[in-house]
Each structure stands twice: as structure tokens, then as C-alpha cells.
């Protein structure tokens, strides 16, 4: 949806007033006081808008987040209205972006970054990717992020799979040095359409990174598909270990691909995954951090976000009494 500068500023002012509280508004504890901070990704609203022709004005989305008690947002390239990540030296624009989200009591905790060139055969291609990652990591720091999400899609090219894996791990270690410099943790997610798409591949990545600032992503739908689509992603999560999870993309699934693409995402409780069990493994394994509701290509992104929030809060009440 297109909007004018006046509409953008009016929306931000409205969010600031709402964030100050008012009669009947739901109170929200500071995110720092929660062992799990709750977020959702703008990728869910982007994909729902594109696939199902929905209309999600950004200020409406953020007012929903404030009203429901979310703590943060993960940004995505290309939405809203073809939005692109600013340069890390564009301080005026970066400050305006932070203020806009802060008006709704939200922190930008992560942005999504492609990593398809991180494993390519050409050393120059991989070096250019690291240069771009360094630029985006600097942007993350200026936006106030704790994480950066990485997705190593892309083809194999003129190399063997083992060579591609070796190149990926080398690039991720170097990216880890950049992330450490910027005070970030990078979280790497692999999906069924990628060349890295099996439990063995996931464990090779988790075992091979060996860097405190690079971890893996837990997404129940992808773990489920990688493990045969039987509804037990928690078994693979236990093998990976909660200590090696950077942050979480939370979604349910039914063990199928959506329209031949990636793992079908469903609202929590509407698929065949035991979401509570997955969260219990994370809790008992010491995971404390960001859990992002991933509403990718779900028709009603608001509904998916509410169901995810209910799952997180219900689990926290059961495990921590909070």
C-alpha cells in the first residue's frame, strides 16, 4: 500500500499516543523482563498480501502488534511498498525508522538477509557477499538489532556439494567475526528448496560453524519436512540442541510443501506439530531470547500471530509461572 509523508507521520504520532497507554489498553511488560521476547516477521504480512491480495497498512500492522503485546519486529527486504534497507551511513533515515517502530513500543530485533552467494565456487563472489553482509550488519547495529537472519539459498554451481558446504562454513565463520564486531548473533536457516536441506546438512552446519556469533534457526515446519514430515520436529531439535539456536521462527505445519515451494506454514495448533513440546525443549535447554511468529503465506497473518502469541505465553506460564 502506498502512503503519503503526511499519512506516515500521522500514523507514527497515533502510535506514540497509543504507546503511552489509555483506558482499556492492554498493559505490556518490558521485553527485558521476559525470558522469551515475542515478535513477528513482516515477511508474513508481505507474503499474505502478495499471495492472497490482502491489504495490510503498515501502521495497522504495528498498532496490532502494540495492542497484542508483542515486543519486536523482524524486517524484510521489499515490504512495505518495495521498501529497501537503507545504507548504514544514512543516519537520518535509520533514526526515523527506529523512531517509527518505537512509537508502537517495538524493537527491530532482526532483519532478513540472503546468503545465496556465501557458498558459491568463486572466491570473488563469496568476498562480495561478505562485504554486503558487513554493510547490513552495520545497519543492524544502528537499527538496534540483536540478530541478523541468514538464508543460504542458491544453486550448487560448478562444484561438488562438499565443496559448497566447505565454502558455506568458511563464509559463515568470517560472517561471525563481522557479527561479533557489530554485537550481533547471526542465525542461519535452511529450507527444503535449498541445496542444504536434510538433517545431516543441518547438523554439519551446526557442528562446523564453531563460532559464538553464528547459530542455527529453529523453524518447526522446516525441521519437520527435513525429518520426513511426520510431525515430530522436536526430535531433530534435540539433536541440534537448544544452545545452538540463535532465534526461533515459530509456526505449525502439516508435513507438506505449499504450492511446491517451501514448508507449508500454519497457525500454531492448526497443524500436526506438538508446539508445546518444541517450546519445552527450548526452555529446558536454556534458550532465552527472541521467538518470532512466522506467518509465511498464511491467509490471515493476524490470526497466525495471535495463535503464536498464545502458544508462547501459554508455554511460559507452564514452564516459568510467568
SVG drawing of the C-alpha trace seen along z (x, -y; Angstrom):
<svg xmlns="http://www.w3.org/2000/svg" viewBox="-11 -16 50 55">
<polyline fill="none" stroke="black" stroke-width="0.4" points="0.0,0.0 1.3,-3.5 1.1,-6.3 2.0,-9.9 4.5,-11.5 1.6,-13.2 -0.1,-9.8 3.2,-8.2 3.8,-10.9 0.2,-10.9 0.4,-7.1 3.6,-7.5 2.0,-10.1 -1.0,-7.9 1.3,-5.0 3.2,-7.2 0.0,-8.3 -1.3,-4.7 2.1,-3.5 1.6,-6.0 -1.4,-3.9 -5.0,-4.7 -8.3,-3.4 -8.9,0.2 -5.5,0.7 -3.6,3.9 -0.6,3.3 2.7,4.7 5.7,5.6 9.1,4.5 10.6,7.1 13.8,7.2 11.8,8.8 10.7,11.8 12.8,14.9 11.3,15.1 10.8,12.0 7.8,12.2 8.0,10.9 6.6,11.5 8.1,11.0 6.9,8.6 7.6,11.4 4.3,13.0 2.3,9.9 4.3,9.4 3.6,12.9 0.0,12.9 -0.6,9.6 1.1,10.9 -0.4,14.3 -3.9,13.6 -4.2,9.9 -4.7,8.7 -4.2,5.1 -2.1,4.6 -1.3,0.9 1.9,0.8 0.6,-1.4 -2.4,1.0 0.1,3.9 2.1,2.1 -0.9,1.0 -2.0,4.6 1.5,5.5 1.3,2.9 -2.3,3.8 -1.5,7.6 1.7,7.0 4.4,8.0 8.0,6.9 9.6,6.7 9.6,7.0 11.8,8.7 12.2,6.5 12.2,8.0 13.5,6.6 10.8,5.3 7.9,4.7 6.0,2.4 5.8,0.7 9.0,2.0 11.0,0.8 14.8,1.4 17.3,1.5 19.0,-1.9 22.7,-2.4 24.4,-2.1 25.6,-5.7 22.1,-7.1 21.7,-8.0 18.7,-10.3 16.7,-7.6 17.8,-4.9 16.8,-7.1 13.4,-7.8 12.8,-4.1 13.7,-3.3 11.5,-6.0 8.6,-4.9 8.7,-1.3 9.5,-2.6 6.3,-4.7 4.5,-1.4 6.7,0.0 8.5,2.3 12.1,3.1 13.6,4.1 15.3,7.2 16.5,8.6 16.5,8.2 16.4,10.9 19.4,11.3 20.0,13.6 23.1,15.8 22.9,17.5 26.4,16.3 28.0,17.5 28.7,21.0 29.4,20.3 32.5,21.6 34.0,18.2 36.1,16.6 35.2,13.2 31.5,13.9 31.9,15.0 34.0,12.0 31.4,9.7 28.8,11.4 30.9,10.8 31.2,7.1 27.5,6.9 26.9,8.7 29.3,6.3 27.2,3.4 24.0,5.0 25.4,6.0 26.4,2.3 22.9,1.3 21.5,3.9 23.6,2.4 22.3,-1.1 18.8,0.1 19.2,1.6 19.0,5.3 20.3,8.3 20.3,10.7 20.5,11.0 18.8,13.8 20.6,15.6 19.2,17.9 21.7,19.8 19.6,20.5 21.0,20.5 22.3,23.3 25.4,25.6 27.2,24.2 30.4,25.7 31.4,27.5 30.6,30.6 28.2,30.5 31.1,31.0 32.9,28.1 29.8,25.9 29.4,26.9 33.1,26.1 32.7,22.7 29.5,22.0 31.1,22.8 34.1,20.7 31.9,17.7 29.8,18.2 32.9,18.1 34.0,14.9 30.5,13.5 30.7,14.4 33.7,12.2 31.7,9.3 28.7,10.1 30.8,10.1 32.3,6.7 28.7,5.3 27.4,7.0 25.1,9.4 24.3,13.1 23.6,14.4 21.0,17.1 21.2,19.5 18.1,21.2 18.0,23.9 14.7,24.9 13.5,27.8 14.1,26.0 17.7,25.2 20.6,27.5 21.2,27.7 18.0,29.4 18.5,32.5 19.0,33.3 22.6,34.3 23.2,31.0 21.8,29.1 24.0,30.9 27.1,30.4 26.4,26.7 25.7,26.6 28.8,28.7 31.0,26.9 30.3,23.3 32.2,23.2 31.7,19.5 29.9,18.0 28.2,15.3 26.7,17.7 24.0,20.1 21.2,22.0 17.5,21.1 14.7,23.3 11.6,23.4 9.3,26.4 8.0,26.6 11.4,26.9 12.6,29.3 9.5,31.4 9.9,31.6 13.6,32.4 12.8,35.2 10.2,36.8 7.1,34.7 5.8,36.9 5.0,34.2 8.0,34.6 10.5,31.8 11.3,31.8 13.5,34.9 15.8,33.0 15.7,30.0 17.1,32.2 19.9,33.4 20.8,29.8 20.5,28.6 18.8,25.5 22.1,23.9 22.9,23.7 19.7,21.9 20.1,18.2 16.4,17.3 13.1,19.1 10.7,18.8 7.6,20.3 4.9,21.9 2.9,25.1 2.7,27.2 1.2,30.4 4.2,32.0 3.7,30.7 5.0,28.1 2.9,25.1 2.3,24.9 5.6,26.7 7.6,24.1 8.9,24.2 7.3,25.9 3.6,25.1 3.3,22.7 0.1,22.9 -1.0,21.1 0.1,22.8 -2.3,25.5 -3.7,26.0 -1.1,28.5 0.4,31.7 3.3,30.4 3.4,30.5 4.3,26.9 4.3,27.1 6.8,29.9 9.1,27.9 9.0,25.0 9.6,27.2 12.8,28.5 13.9,24.9 13.1,23.9 14.8,26.9 17.8,26.5 18.3,22.9 17.1,21.0 16.3,17.4 15.7,14.9 13.6,14.0 10.7,16.1 9.3,14.7 5.9,15.8 6.5,16.8 3.2,16.4 4.7,17.1 1.9,17.4 -0.8,17.9 -4.0,16.3 -4.7,14.4 -1.4,13.2 -3.2,11.5 -4.8,14.8 -1.4,16.6 0.3,14.0 -2.4,14.3 -2.2,18.1 1.6,18.0 1.5,15.5 -1.0,17.7 1.4,20.7 4.4,18.7 2.6,17.2 0.9,20.5 4.2,22.3 5.9,19.5 3.1,19.8 3.5,23.6 7.3,23.6 8.2,20.4 4.9,19.4 5.1,16.0"/>
</svg>
